[in-house]
Amino acid sequence: MAKKLLISLAFILSFNVTSALAAEHYIIDTKGMHAFVTFKVKHLGYSWLEGRFNKFSGEFDYDETAPANNKVNINIDISSLDSNHAERDKHLRGERFFDAKKFPTATFISTNWEDKGNGKAILHGQFTLRGVTQNISININQVGGGEDPWGGFRRGFEGSTTLHLSDYKMKESAILGPAAEDVQLWLSIEGIRQ
């Protein structure tokens, strides 16, 4: 009986190790700038204001056969906010909005990958901004994957979600009108397999 129990335990452990090893590990290619984190928000409800974060880093694990192994971690440098207008960027990085000096980094750590088939998924995780952590969901679409011209292997995804500024104590956003409460976030992520 003890022998059977040990054999069963060994099988379960080996299955879990094999399953974990099946996940491919990728580093997001920010060095070659083949990745983007962009946003858009309505200005006074009359037009769209668009911007991006020029500096961020991250990694992800991807397992096509066992989506439960999929994981994503992203760190965003808030001071790299760029809306193509220096005075506005200074304003947005200030205490009334992102407060980049006090909270220099925003982070996303995934908690669950909900596979929807055909390269689509909903990525659940914790997003921290201005020291406040909220559970968010990101709609994911796999763009593609394959060998690159330099002998490596790459895989790319795009994701989108909507953030609510008041959730992150950005109450000053009210001066921009109710439409500014919702910020559309879009990510284009290309990873290099390690």
VOGU-3710 file (C-alpha; in Angstrom, 3 decimals, decimal comma):
1> makkllisla> 0,000/0,000/0,000  2,809/2,381/0,968  4,621/1,541/-2,276  1,519/2,339/-4,356  1,093/5,608/-2,475  4,712/6,584/-3,166  4,363/5,725/-6,865  1,152/7,795/-7,105  2,790/10,716/-5,317  5,828/10,539/-7,616
11> filsfnvtsa> 3,540/10,532/-10,672  1,602/13,583/-9,446  4,811/15,477/-8,656  6,378/14,621/-12,010  3,191/15,709/-13,803  3,160/19,058/-11,998  6,871/19,651/-12,706  6,455/18,710/-16,385  3,394/20,934/-16,647  5,254/23,887/-15,126
21> laaehyiidt> 8,269/23,316/-17,372  6,034/23,314/-20,459  5,409/27,043/-20,005  7,665/29,136/-22,226  9,285/32,131/-20,539  9,457/35,461/-22,397  11,044/38,846/-21,689  9,084/41,769/-23,126  11,155/43,418/-25,857  11,306/47,002/-24,622
31> kgmhafvtfk> 14,960/47,282/-25,638  13,977/47,079/-29,304  10,739/48,967/-28,531  8,557/46,195/-29,896  6,073/46,821/-27,097  3,784/49,701/-26,165  1,611/50,820/-23,252  -0,758/53,537/-24,432  -3,852/55,249/-23,073  -6,612/57,568/-24,153
41> vkhlgyswle> -9,075/59,622/-22,153  -11,755/62,119/-23,101  -10,838/65,758/-22,565  -13,883/67,592/-21,173  -15,981/65,099/-23,128  -15,200/66,997/-26,349  -12,167/65,185/-27,740  -9,653/62,421/-27,042  -6,330/62,937/-25,305  -3,842/60,171/-26,110
51> grfnkfsgef> -0,527/59,225/-24,564  1,891/56,483/-23,712  4,454/55,349/-21,174  7,877/55,296/-22,801  9,600/53,176/-20,141  8,365/49,873/-18,798  9,573/46,302/-18,394  8,084/42,898/-17,891  7,970/39,199/-18,559  5,419/36,487/-19,138
61> dydetapann> 5,068/32,705/-19,145  2,919/31,122/-21,838  1,725/27,538/-22,063  -0,638/26,858/-24,948  -1,602/23,418/-23,637  -2,112/24,419/-19,985  -3,300/28,047/-19,711  -3,273/27,797/-15,903  0,522/28,147/-16,178  0,292/31,523/-17,940
71> kvninidiss> 1,627/34,479/-15,928  2,360/38,147/-16,638  4,308/40,797/-14,681  4,699/44,394/-15,878  6,358/47,441/-14,268  5,630/50,920/-15,659  7,812/53,988/-15,051  5,226/56,700/-14,344  7,691/59,537/-14,977  7,915/58,350/-18,600
81> ldsnhaerdk> 4,315/59,449/-19,262  4,222/61,165/-22,650  1,139/62,898/-24,065  3,124/64,874/-26,653  2,821/68,095/-24,646  5,555/68,895/-22,090  3,510/71,233/-19,888  0,594/68,810/-19,699  2,940/65,907/-18,956  4,446/67,855/-16,055
91> hlrgerffda> 0,929/68,506/-14,776  -0,136/64,847/-15,086  3,017/63,604/-13,327  2,344/65,985/-10,428  0,664/65,397/-7,062  -2,848/66,141/-8,321  -2,777/63,235/-10,738  -0,154/60,449/-10,981  2,201/61,861/-8,301  5,236/60,267/-9,975
101> kkfptatfis> 7,689/61,390/-7,281  5,838/59,617/-4,497  4,637/56,678/-6,599  7,245/56,206/-9,374  6,096/52,770/-10,513  2,813/51,156/-11,513  2,707/47,352/-11,520  0,533/44,595/-12,898  0,768/41,046/-11,516  -1,520/38,447/-13,047
111> tnwedkgngk> -3,595/36,109/-10,908  -5,504/34,102/-13,514  -5,588/33,492/-17,269  -9,121/32,737/-18,455  -8,698/31,068/-21,838  -11,451/31,799/-24,380  -10,006/29,844/-27,321  -8,760/31,018/-30,720  -5,927/33,022/-29,129  -8,286/35,040/-26,949
121> ailhgqftlr> -8,334/35,236/-23,160  -9,231/37,388/-20,187  -6,231/38,115/-17,996  -7,084/38,823/-14,375  -4,631/40,468/-12,026  -3,732/43,168/-9,545  -2,861/46,616/-10,836  -1,143/49,034/-8,466  -1,116/52,774/-9,207  -0,507/55,637/-6,759
131> gvtqnisini> -0,064/53,029/-4,018  -3,588/51,671/-4,569  -4,096/48,081/-5,716  -7,212/47,090/-7,651  -8,271/43,839/-9,303  -8,617/44,403/-13,039  -9,317/42,282/-16,114  -7,589/42,704/-19,481  -9,053/41,407/-22,750  -6,238/39,530/-24,506
141> nqvgggedpw> -5,749/38,632/-28,150  -2,710/36,717/-29,387  -1,288/38,501/-32,416  1,164/35,764/-33,411  4,296/33,828/-32,641  7,264/32,317/-34,455  10,958/32,522/-35,271  12,578/35,900/-35,785  15,389/36,774/-38,279  18,026/36,613/-35,502
151> ggfrrgfegs> 17,576/32,980/-34,513  15,176/33,613/-31,659  11,493/32,997/-31,070  8,931/35,704/-30,353  5,311/35,806/-29,322  3,016/38,838/-29,272  -0,260/39,800/-27,625  -2,461/42,854/-27,445  -4,619/43,721/-24,474  -7,172/46,339/-23,532
161> ttlhlsdykm> -8,981/47,406/-20,396  -10,680/50,437/-18,886  -9,403/52,017/-15,675  -11,377/54,382/-13,443  -9,273/57,261/-12,141  -11,244/57,671/-8,921  -10,317/54,074/-8,003  -6,723/55,307/-7,697  -7,468/58,479/-5,689  -7,177/60,786/-8,696
171> kesailgpaa> -10,101/62,922/-7,651  -8,585/65,933/-9,398  -9,591/64,263/-12,647  -13,081/65,624/-11,925  -11,962/69,030/-13,211  -11,679/67,431/-16,663  -15,328/66,402/-16,583  -17,114/63,096/-15,875  -15,957/61,628/-19,190  -12,334/61,730/-17,945
181> edvqlwlsie> -13,152/59,187/-15,219  -12,663/56,290/-17,653  -9,228/55,740/-19,175  -8,825/53,225/-21,984  -5,535/51,356/-21,666  -4,051/49,425/-24,593  -0,991/47,186/-24,489  0,961/45,705/-27,385  3,416/43,192/-25,987  6,085/41,295/-27,926
191> girq> 8,167/38,862/-25,927  11,458/37,104/-26,710  11,540/33,481/-25,582  14,372/32,752/-23,178
//
